Amino acid sequence: MRNSSWDDLIRMIEGKKPDSLPVGFIIDSPWIPGWYGITKIDFYSSDDLWLKSNLKAINTFPEVWFMPGFWSEYGMCTEPSAFGSRMVFLEQSLPHAEKVIKDISEVETLPQPDVKTDGLLPFMISRLRNNEEAIKKAGHQIRFAVSRGPLNIASFLMGTTEFMMAIAMNPDDTHKLLTKITDFICDWVSWQKECFPSIDGVLILDDLIGFVGETEFEEFITPYLRRIFESSGTTVRFLHNDAEGLITAKYLKEMNVNMFNFSFEHSLGEIRRLAGPDIVLVGNIPPRDVMAAGTPEDVRNAVDKAFAETDDYSCIIWSVGGGMPPDVTDENIRAFIDAVKNH
């Protein structure tokens, strides 16, 4: 993030009102390569194109908080690769990671990854190291350690349906798997922080946590995410879940989260009531149907609707209900920025 934006975010986390209403978007490989005019494989494989495309984004929209900022990632392959998942990369589509185990009973066969050497993780760190000076010269710093969450990673290692069945049918081995993955995430976040002392934020992305009931949430999600966020030792503790998020919102404080990006299906007022007054909310107009497929007028109307859902704007980063989707145009981003400024 830009240094001035980071300072403003820290003030928001501390409960201070921002001087202006911030606009921020989570950007990564679903949006950046197509917007920049390159293939996803070029984006992943070329440090030069990765840097140039990120620089173009921050220079085209200097008033926007792009989060986490210069995200070094390989889509959903990033974390599963450390467990030995076969990775499939396509020119235009997002890559995917293939299953490593067929059944939860095979959990003992999974390795405990070394985050310094395994899978794509060394390449992620190397990309940031190679470009850190250029990032600093642009007025930014590497501020966030980033990882997919425990349930999200588990779903790639064994399949979503199979993992959801395991929660119901074999809770003991499910806990073993989630413990192994959580150990990995804690190590991975710690290693990122060690490599880049400027990091004082953590972003955990896990949509699968929106697919369970409250009883399962308390048993299989809250303790693991709490451990990750508490062990991070960071000032900013950012959770992304753009699936069903009402249960998640209720447990944010218990999980030690202070910043939440959630689904456009939930109103800002609804999430604020559940999350409490101190959580920084990031949202929440529809990303695909409005931000990508809509007109600038549609975007303005959606922003106006979001503003009407709450009367307290002091702890909100105005965004979409999720990450920036493919095919979002400059015109729609500018319409979003202007609509927020009008308020």
Secondary structure, 3 states (H helix, E strand, C coil): CEHHHHHHHHHHHCCCCCCCCCEEEECCCCCHHHHHCCCHHHHHHCHHHHHHHHHHHHHHCCCEEEECCCCCCCHHHHHHHHCCCCEECCCCCCCEECCCCCCHHHHHHCCCCCCCCCCCHHHHHHHHHHHHHHHHHCCECCCEEEEECHHHHHHHHHCHHHHHHHHHHCHHHHHHHHHHHHHHHHHHHHHHHHHCCCCCEEEEECCHHHHCCHHHHHHHCHHHHHHHHHHHCCCEEEEEECCCCHHHHHCCCCCCCCEEEECCCCCHHHHHHHHCCCCEEEEEECHHHHHHCCCHHHHHHHHHHHHCCCCCCCCEEEEECCCCCCCCCHHHHHHHHHHHHCC
